[in-house]
Amino acid sequence: MDIIFIKELCVETVIGIYDWERKIKQVICIDLELGKDIKKASLSDNVEDTLDYKAVAKTVKEFIKNSKFKLVETLAEETVKLIFSEFNIKYIKGRFSKPGAVTGSKEVGIIIERTRQ
């Protein structure tokens, strides 16, 4: 399986469990690895034969920008479900982080992997 990736896609959104977090927007940064066979695209040189990473990024940014989840875990799971529903891919590995969320750390977050059933 081939991997198409998007690195450090950052979006401002409402995220968090504390009252003060529900009143502000915070940054969520995402790295995505998307499994798709790219052999046909490499032969045709046609974007229709591959995964349009710009379309994925636009879809993800719009979804996250308008979301109001409390947990990064929920945000990650729902984002992955959306990607599977909108795009023809076999596998997703996503890294979702909140930069500066914990004093003394650069970022905290989760990594999830899902395969299309």
C-alpha positions as CSV (number, residue, x, y, z in Angstrom):
1,M,0.0,0.0,0.0
2,D,1.2,3.5,-0.8
3,I,0.9,6.4,1.6
4,I,-0.1,9.9,0.7
5,F,0.5,12.3,3.6
6,I,-0.4,15.7,4.9
7,K,1.9,17.1,7.6
8,E,1.1,19.8,10.2
9,L,-2.3,20.9,9.0
10,C,-3.3,23.3,11.7
11,V,-6.8,24.6,12.4
12,E,-8.3,26.8,15.1
13,T,-11.4,25.3,16.8
14,V,-13.2,25.0,20.1
15,I,-11.7,22.0,21.9
16,G,-11.3,21.1,25.5
17,I,-13.1,20.1,28.7
18,Y,-12.7,23.2,30.9
19,D,-15.2,26.1,30.9
20,W,-12.5,28.5,29.7
21,E,-11.7,26.2,26.7
22,R,-15.3,26.3,25.6
23,K,-15.1,30.1,25.2
24,I,-12.0,30.3,23.0
25,K,-10.5,28.8,19.9
26,Q,-7.3,26.7,20.2
27,V,-5.0,25.2,17.6
28,I,-5.2,21.6,16.6
29,C,-2.4,20.2,14.4
30,I,-2.9,17.1,12.3
31,D,-0.6,14.7,10.4
32,L,-2.3,12.3,8.2
33,E,-1.1,9.2,6.4
34,L,-3.6,8.0,3.9
35,G,-3.3,4.5,2.3
36,K,-4.1,4.4,-1.4
37,D,-2.6,2.4,-4.3
38,I,-1.1,5.1,-6.5
39,K,0.1,2.9,-9.4
40,K,-2.7,3.9,-11.8
41,A,-2.1,7.6,-11.1
42,S,1.7,7.1,-11.6
43,L,1.0,5.7,-15.1
44,S,-1.8,8.1,-16.1
45,D,-0.4,11.3,-14.5
46,N,-4.0,12.2,-13.8
47,V,-5.2,13.5,-10.4
48,E,-8.5,11.6,-10.8
49,D,-6.6,8.4,-10.4
50,T,-5.2,9.3,-7.0
51,L,-6.2,10.9,-3.8
52,D,-6.6,14.7,-4.1
53,Y,-4.8,15.7,-0.9
54,K,-5.9,19.3,-1.3
55,A,-9.5,18.2,-1.3
56,V,-8.8,16.1,1.9
57,A,-7.1,19.0,3.6
58,K,-10.0,21.4,2.7
59,T,-12.6,18.9,4.0
60,V,-10.7,18.2,7.2
61,K,-10.1,21.9,7.9
62,E,-13.7,22.9,7.4
63,F,-14.9,20.0,9.6
64,I,-12.5,20.8,12.5
65,K,-13.0,24.5,12.2
66,N,-16.8,24.0,12.8
67,S,-16.5,21.3,15.5
68,K,-16.8,21.8,19.2
69,F,-15.6,18.5,20.7
70,K,-14.4,18.2,24.3
71,L,-11.9,15.5,23.7
72,V,-9.1,15.2,21.1
73,E,-10.0,11.5,21.0
74,T,-13.5,12.3,19.7
75,L,-12.2,14.8,17.2
76,A,-9.8,12.3,15.8
77,E,-12.3,9.5,15.5
78,E,-14.9,11.7,13.9
79,T,-12.4,13.2,11.5
80,V,-11.2,9.7,10.4
81,K,-14.8,8.6,9.9
82,L,-15.4,11.7,7.7
83,I,-12.3,11.0,5.6
84,F,-13.3,7.4,5.0
85,S,-16.9,8.5,4.0
86,E,-15.7,11.1,1.6
87,F,-12.6,9.5,0.0
88,N,-11.7,6.2,-1.5
89,I,-8.8,5.1,0.8
90,K,-7.9,1.9,2.6
91,Y,-6.0,3.1,5.6
92,I,-5.6,6.2,7.8
93,K,-3.0,7.0,10.5
94,G,-3.7,10.3,12.1
95,R,-1.7,12.3,14.6
96,F,-3.9,15.0,16.4
97,S,-2.1,17.4,18.8
98,K,-2.8,20.5,20.9
99,P,0.4,22.6,20.9
100,G,1.1,24.1,24.3
101,A,-1.8,22.3,26.1
102,V,0.5,21.1,28.9
103,T,3.0,23.5,30.5
104,G,6.5,22.4,29.7
105,S,5.6,20.3,26.7
106,K,5.6,21.3,23.0
107,E,2.4,19.5,22.3
108,V,0.2,16.7,23.5
109,G,-2.2,14.5,21.6
110,I,-3.1,11.1,20.2
111,I,-2.2,8.9,17.3
112,I,-4.9,6.6,15.8
113,E,-4.8,4.0,13.0
114,R,-7.9,2.7,11.2
115,T,-8.4,0.4,8.2
116,R,-11.5,0.4,6.1
117,Q,-13.7,-2.5,6.9
